[in-house]
Amino acid sequence: ILLFIFGALLYGFVLNEIRSVPISEAMFQKGFSEFRNPSLLIDRKNYTLSLFEDSVLIKDYRANFGKSISAPKSKANDNATPVGEYQICSIDTSHKYHKFLQINYPNLDDAASALRKGWISQKEYNEIKFQFYYEGCIDRNRILGGNLGIHGIGKFNFIIKNLPFVFNWTNGSIALSNEDIDEIFSIVKVGTKIVIK
């Protein structure tokens, strides 16, 4: 068993080294010297996070998602990753998973859907709406959840990033290797648009 685990990690390490292209080189290859309008597209089906400059794809990253991948996030503690359009609303550089780019989940579409289904009250919807427009980040809602974003792996980075298969382990957030979140962190800012499909 130990030999198999070691072999799998070695194989994953070699794959990562082959696929690894520094962001500066990826930008140069696409004809850019700096980011002016970065955005992120997260594809749950293909396990990727794609970095764009305006409408030009610059680089793809391997991503891990919530433990429950079958459906989009709809309630707290469902361990699913949300689907929709979001923005980075807060950046934490000393998070237990290395760095954390919080997204403004639940957004107004998530809240309106929950209101129509009778999961939240009109008062709760109005609170989410106020926070969405005036505070950026939405407080964790007892029904819909919250405190989701893009983060690194943390102390198990070497093991998880070198697995030759996808291991979905988060509470609904998007996890990248510590090295990849460092690259993303150097480019994005509060307000950067994120589309999760």
HUTA-V205024 format. One record per run of one state. SS is the DSSP state (2 for helix, 1 for strand, 0 for the rest). FROM is the first residue (numbers start at 1). TO is the last residue. Records with the same first field share a line. If there is no record, write none. Layout:
SS->FROM-TO + FROM-TO
//
This chain:
0->1-1 + 20-22 + 31-37 + 44-47 + 54-55 + 63-63 + 65-65 + 67-83 + 96-97 + 104-107 + 117-121 + 135-140 + 142-144 + 146-148 + 152-153 + 162-169 + 171-173 + 176-177 + 186-192 + 197-197
2->2-19 + 23-30 + 108-116 + 122-134 + 154-161 + 178-185
1->38-43 + 48-53 + 56-62 + 64-64 + 66-66 + 84-95 + 98-103 + 141-141 + 145-145 + 149-151 + 170-170 + 174-175 + 193-196
//
